[in-house]
């Protein structure tokens, strides 16, 4: 497992202090990180982003709604069970998530957190990952965000510096709040048939006043997730978080309000899924081809695409052609936008450059939330030591 030498720590601390006293610029962050033997390997430089969600985004980013509802509208359950026509959410953009390398030997299709979709509060990153045997995500830090991991195939072990550990199986989820600081490892199960472990991981921003909260985990097992059928059994929805067809999820799992639905539509099936108005929403297609939009104005979307919806509208309309060879499956996600600046460097997500510098300093010196990282190494991460 990678460790720090006294010289590296001393140099990093000196550089960090000098940088804080200097004018705060993005290049300073890159230079500071480059002195750290762990972070310089763990965090690619292209993961730096400084986003101010209170101002107009650049042309190649997605505009963000500034409304911030804090709870599910009381009329949502009633709307699901009525025949009243709901105003459709139109597609703002749709694009293919291109596969790339990540971590130690893993492959991911990243859509949110790329130049095509960076400014989309509260969402920071979406990875559709495939982790083969021998690959993984060894010991690494986080601060300032939440992660939602949804495993679809295989198994993933996790372990952190507070002694928390466990395993996710097919259909299980883990909601991890990094808060003021956590160091953990996520490593794949070595499947007997050599198959990869597949799932998605979503990063969700924390409201500024919660970025200093204590870290926590909430696991959701596959058997706990309510499942609802619609359209004569041609539509199945796993209600992971939120509400669908009058069925509520079992509990709130994230500090930032987020809906997460796993939707399968069989050939000839169609679904109208209401969403909280004013929330940002997207769909990520896992399998097959889905028709998005009202009948007569539908747009076909193939697998591994992120479909970003306009902020206006009450529901997402989806269907699969009667003659389709297979079903379509997608996750539908919505979240309340946060009206705050985002300054991100890899696993540190804060609201100012000064706070990012402080995160590096705290991680280096094992302080202000990272005390338990001093001398800690995960057992599951040791398999990556060469």
NUKOL-30992 format. One line per field, with one value per residue (C-alpha): x, y, z. Coordinates in steps of 0.001 Angstrom, whole numbers, plus 500000, padded with zeros to 6 digits. Layout:
REM residues N
east = c(X | ...)
north = c(Y | ...)
up = c(Z | ...)
REM end
This chain:
REM residues 386
east = c(500000 | 501267 | 502746 | 504148 | 507837 | 508696 | 510325 | 507205 | 504967 | 507252 | 507475 | 503734 | 502896 | 505346 | 504012 | 500435 | 501050 | 502826 | 499995 | 497358 | 499211 | 499525 | 496762 | 494476 | 494523 | 493642 | 497260 | 498264 | 496015 | 497566 | 501101 | 500245 | 498678 | 501672 | 503864 | 501747 | 502780 | 499329 | 497078 | 499154 | 498580 | 495020 | 493566 | 493941 | 494448 | 491409 | 489132 | 489619 | 486522 | 485502 | 481812 | 479688 | 476065 | 474832 | 476025 | 475353 | 477371 | 479606 | 477984 | 479169 | 477670 | 474094 | 472200 | 471082 | 467771 | 468115 | 464984 | 465685 | 462664 | 463534 | 460814 | 458641 | 455519 | 452487 | 450541 | 452989 | 451215 | 447872 | 449382 | 450755 | 447314 | 445271 | 444605 | 445252 | 447716 | 451027 | 453274 | 456200 | 459820 | 461539 | 465041 | 467655 | 470509 | 471467 | 474953 | 476936 | 479033 | 482433 | 484345 | 487630 | 490116 | 489711 | 491231 | 493503 | 492415 | 488724 | 486728 | 484022 | 481573 | 481466 | 478743 | 478261 | 481576 | 482753 | 482946 | 479586 | 477804 | 479603 | 477354 | 474259 | 473646 | 473369 | 475050 | 478833 | 479684 | 478063 | 480160 | 478870 | 481713 | 483046 | 485700 | 487398 | 489281 | 492557 | 491315 | 489690 | 489760 | 492312 | 492601 | 491528 | 490000 | 486769 | 485417 | 482288 | 480041 | 477890 | 478283 | 475554 | 476802 | 474322 | 475702 | 474086 | 476424 | 479016 | 480141 | 482066 | 483815 | 484289 | 486307 | 487140 | 489417 | 486624 | 486346 | 483258 | 483305 | 480907 | 479975 | 477457 | 475802 | 473709 | 470922 | 472368 | 473131 | 475370 | 474855 | 478099 | 478332 | 481945 | 481200 | 484295 | 486474 | 486771 | 489381 | 488136 | 488698 | 486288 | 487475 | 485756 | 484860 | 486915 | 484131 | 484801 | 483936 | 486252 | 483389 | 483510 | 481614 | 479242 | 477235 | 476877 | 478211 | 476663 | 478323 | 475920 | 476949 | 476267 | 474736 | 477458 | 476201 | 476522 | 479970 | 481486 | 479145 | 480390 | 480757 | 478147 | 476951 | 473465 | 473109 | 470010 | 469666 | 467990 | 465213 | 464331 | 463593 | 459881 | 458990 | 455920 | 454503 | 452553 | 451043 | 449774 | 453107 | 455089 | 456804 | 458699 | 460039 | 462391 | 461696 | 465148 | 464530 | 461447 | 458037 | 456447 | 452842 | 451835 | 454705 | 457244 | 460843 | 461556 | 463634 | 465583 | 469143 | 470887 | 471094 | 470510 | 467016 | 467424 | 465060 | 466531 | 464348 | 465427 | 462969 | 462513 | 460135 | 459331 | 458416 | 455102 | 455229 | 455055 | 455348 | 454654 | 456813 | 456093 | 459056 | 459228 | 458908 | 461987 | 464376 | 467152 | 466688 | 468394 | 468069 | 470974 | 470241 | 471629 | 470119 | 468118 | 466549 | 463990 | 461648 | 461621 | 458757 | 455056 | 453681 | 454188 | 457184 | 459389 | 463157 | 464931 | 467881 | 470296 | 472168 | 474906 | 473465 | 472758 | 469484 | 469275 | 465800 | 464628 | 463767 | 460180 | 457578 | 455931 | 456775 | 459061 | 457350 | 459108 | 458173 | 459619 | 458518 | 456183 | 458572 | 461715 | 463926 | 464451 | 463433 | 464948 | 466344 | 467364 | 467866 | 465866 | 467418 | 466226 | 467609 | 467083 | 469546 | 471905 | 472494 | 476170 | 479624 | 481353 | 485139 | 486247 | 489616 | 489162 | 487647 | 487478 | 484312 | 484021 | 482674 | 485924 | 489538 | 490663 | 488624 | 490238 | 493700 | 492566 | 491342 | 494781 | 496475 | 494130 | 494626 | 498409 | 498575 | 495825 | 493739 | 490242 | 488458 | 491374 | 492932 | 492089 | 493988 | 497305 | 498950 | 495757 | 495687 | 492676 | 492933 | 491056 | 493312 | 496479 | 495778 | 496712 | 500192 | 502882)
north = c(500000 | 503449 | 505397 | 508885 | 509496 | 512230 | 514259 | 514054 | 515146 | 518048 | 519276 | 518939 | 520870 | 523677 | 523947 | 523917 | 526720 | 528862 | 528288 | 529333 | 532573 | 533215 | 534147 | 531137 | 529841 | 526517 | 525851 | 526143 | 523210 | 521108 | 521938 | 521133 | 517794 | 516873 | 516798 | 514051 | 510563 | 509092 | 511815 | 512454 | 508830 | 508534 | 511737 | 512607 | 516329 | 516469 | 515917 | 519500 | 521658 | 524993 | 525610 | 528469 | 527349 | 530828 | 532223 | 531325 | 528243 | 527989 | 527074 | 523468 | 522901 | 522225 | 525117 | 524415 | 525296 | 527552 | 526377 | 524230 | 522259 | 520320 | 517697 | 515653 | 517524 | 516292 | 515842 | 513360 | 510188 | 511404 | 512404 | 508897 | 507320 | 509706 | 509782 | 513511 | 514244 | 515364 | 517843 | 515836 | 516528 | 517225 | 516034 | 518749 | 516573 | 512907 | 511522 | 508294 | 507604 | 506618 | 503870 | 504832 | 503539 | 504430 | 503395 | 500349 | 498332 | 499248 | 500417 | 503049 | 504827 | 508328 | 510734 | 513266 | 514861 | 515228 | 518290 | 517250 | 517314 | 518952 | 521656 | 519666 | 520207 | 518296 | 515594 | 515590 | 512344 | 509219 | 506144 | 502921 | 500668 | 497245 | 495951 | 492699 | 490401 | 491966 | 495533 | 497894 | 501143 | 500832 | 503214 | 506749 | 509789 | 511754 | 514983 | 517045 | 514710 | 511593 | 508516 | 506078 | 502697 | 500358 | 496916 | 494972 | 492027 | 490323 | 491698 | 494621 | 494666 | 497934 | 498947 | 502275 | 503741 | 503737 | 499953 | 499799 | 496956 | 494856 | 493440 | 494463 | 491743 | 491928 | 494492 | 495983 | 499663 | 501651 | 505327 | 506784 | 510301 | 511465 | 514633 | 516066 | 513190 | 509482 | 507107 | 503821 | 501091 | 499455 | 496154 | 493585 | 490061 | 487502 | 485694 | 482009 | 482378 | 485378 | 487715 | 491434 | 493217 | 495746 | 498641 | 502395 | 504963 | 508406 | 511300 | 513791 | 517169 | 517994 | 521316 | 523615 | 523430 | 519609 | 519277 | 519107 | 516384 | 513061 | 510349 | 507592 | 504583 | 503317 | 499980 | 498998 | 495325 | 494100 | 492382 | 495646 | 497560 | 497887 | 496740 | 497896 | 496707 | 498805 | 498635 | 495100 | 493779 | 495190 | 497743 | 497010 | 499750 | 499215 | 502134 | 502615 | 506185 | 508289 | 507226 | 505403 | 504418 | 505116 | 503092 | 504864 | 503867 | 502379 | 505244 | 508403 | 507412 | 510655 | 514074 | 515758 | 514775 | 512352 | 510009 | 506846 | 504430 | 501317 | 500925 | 497990 | 498340 | 495252 | 495318 | 497114 | 498625 | 502274 | 504260 | 507772 | 508543 | 511788 | 513663 | 516512 | 519762 | 521970 | 519099 | 518299 | 514890 | 512446 | 508858 | 506512 | 503617 | 500235 | 497893 | 497989 | 500940 | 503142 | 505675 | 508879 | 511353 | 511410 | 509216 | 511008 | 512941 | 510105 | 509952 | 506565 | 506268 | 503341 | 501776 | 503565 | 507021 | 509775 | 511568 | 514981 | 516431 | 520016 | 521467 | 522171 | 519446 | 516978 | 513503 | 511403 | 509400 | 506197 | 503217 | 500287 | 499436 | 496451 | 494793 | 495307 | 492254 | 492878 | 495024 | 498386 | 499136 | 502514 | 504304 | 507489 | 509969 | 513337 | 515629 | 519035 | 521598 | 523307 | 527027 | 527001 | 527084 | 523768 | 523547 | 519976 | 518320 | 514578 | 513226 | 516616 | 518643 | 521971 | 525473 | 527459 | 527026 | 527733 | 524759 | 522518 | 523545 | 522821 | 519360 | 518530 | 519832 | 517870 | 514676 | 515109 | 515879 | 513462 | 516201 | 517754 | 514535 | 512474 | 511589 | 507899 | 507727 | 507933 | 504551 | 502924 | 500495 | 498509 | 494742 | 494464 | 497032 | 495093 | 492853 | 495821 | 496238 | 495281)
up = c(500000 | 499165 | 502103 | 502709 | 503464 | 505996 | 503217 | 501042 | 503923 | 504821 | 501233 | 500725 | 503908 | 503050 | 499507 | 500797 | 503312 | 500734 | 498266 | 500783 | 501423 | 497701 | 495279 | 494940 | 491388 | 489821 | 488807 | 492459 | 493279 | 490538 | 491674 | 495286 | 494419 | 492279 | 495402 | 496941 | 495861 | 496509 | 495172 | 492055 | 491021 | 492297 | 490834 | 487136 | 486559 | 484296 | 487299 | 488472 | 488151 | 489565 | 488994 | 490245 | 490057 | 490893 | 487565 | 483955 | 482938 | 479904 | 476618 | 476757 | 480205 | 481159 | 482810 | 486346 | 487946 | 490973 | 492766 | 495811 | 496992 | 500124 | 500134 | 497827 | 496676 | 498605 | 495376 | 493862 | 495041 | 493767 | 490430 | 489944 | 490224 | 488134 | 484419 | 484249 | 481478 | 482913 | 481144 | 479728 | 480512 | 477202 | 476352 | 476667 | 475443 | 475110 | 474589 | 474716 | 477826 | 476418 | 478230 | 479918 | 482503 | 486184 | 489491 | 489277 | 486256 | 486294 | 483279 | 483551 | 481304 | 482785 | 481722 | 484526 | 485442 | 481847 | 479586 | 478112 | 481468 | 484344 | 485770 | 486784 | 490502 | 492764 | 490661 | 490439 | 488686 | 487270 | 486484 | 484969 | 486125 | 485244 | 487642 | 486618 | 489011 | 490110 | 489612 | 492084 | 494023 | 496845 | 499834 | 498888 | 500621 | 500198 | 501631 | 500988 | 498984 | 499079 | 496889 | 495882 | 494686 | 492986 | 492215 | 489389 | 488876 | 491088 | 494438 | 495942 | 499320 | 501173 | 504222 | 505868 | 508536 | 511136 | 511068 | 508839 | 506346 | 504340 | 500964 | 498330 | 496278 | 493097 | 493510 | 496724 | 497292 | 499571 | 500393 | 501757 | 503180 | 503200 | 505165 | 506848 | 505758 | 505152 | 503736 | 502374 | 499791 | 497343 | 495920 | 493689 | 494655 | 492773 | 490927 | 490257 | 486579 | 486208 | 485332 | 486047 | 488810 | 487275 | 488656 | 488779 | 491210 | 491525 | 493363 | 494929 | 496304 | 499953 | 501004 | 502301 | 505900 | 505852 | 504306 | 507796 | 509081 | 510413 | 507753 | 507659 | 505647 | 504871 | 503098 | 501164 | 500320 | 497157 | 499100 | 500877 | 497671 | 496819 | 493302 | 491401 | 488079 | 485597 | 482121 | 482572 | 483777 | 480860 | 483134 | 486355 | 488616 | 491559 | 493888 | 495383 | 496474 | 495796 | 494594 | 491661 | 490979 | 494555 | 496077 | 498300 | 498917 | 502319 | 503735 | 503019 | 502293 | 501326 | 502950 | 499594 | 498370 | 495448 | 493621 | 492079 | 490113 | 488194 | 485316 | 482934 | 479992 | 477956 | 474236 | 473786 | 477260 | 478236 | 481445 | 482658 | 485686 | 487568 | 489056 | 491573 | 489653 | 489634 | 490315 | 487854 | 486258 | 483916 | 482726 | 482070 | 479713 | 480747 | 478165 | 474949 | 473153 | 474862 | 473269 | 475316 | 474982 | 474256 | 471508 | 468215 | 469543 | 470725 | 470484 | 470411 | 472795 | 472762 | 475661 | 477626 | 476951 | 479444 | 478732 | 480394 | 480818 | 480811 | 484209 | 483205 | 483092 | 485438 | 484147 | 481975 | 479226 | 478100 | 475929 | 474002 | 470482 | 470179 | 467737 | 469816 | 470289 | 473999 | 476911 | 477754 | 481181 | 482558 | 485847 | 486282 | 488706 | 489997 | 492674 | 494214 | 492814 | 495257 | 494786 | 495737 | 494198 | 493472 | 493660 | 493047 | 492889 | 492527 | 495756 | 497510 | 496761 | 498550 | 497889 | 497765 | 496704 | 500262 | 501468 | 498857 | 500083 | 503618 | 502574 | 501164 | 504314 | 506585 | 504610 | 504662 | 508386 | 509506 | 511103 | 511065 | 510127 | 508801 | 512180 | 511783 | 508492 | 510370 | 509847 | 508544 | 505633 | 504523 | 504477 | 501196 | 499530 | 500259 | 497284 | 495069 | 496588 | 494089)
REM end
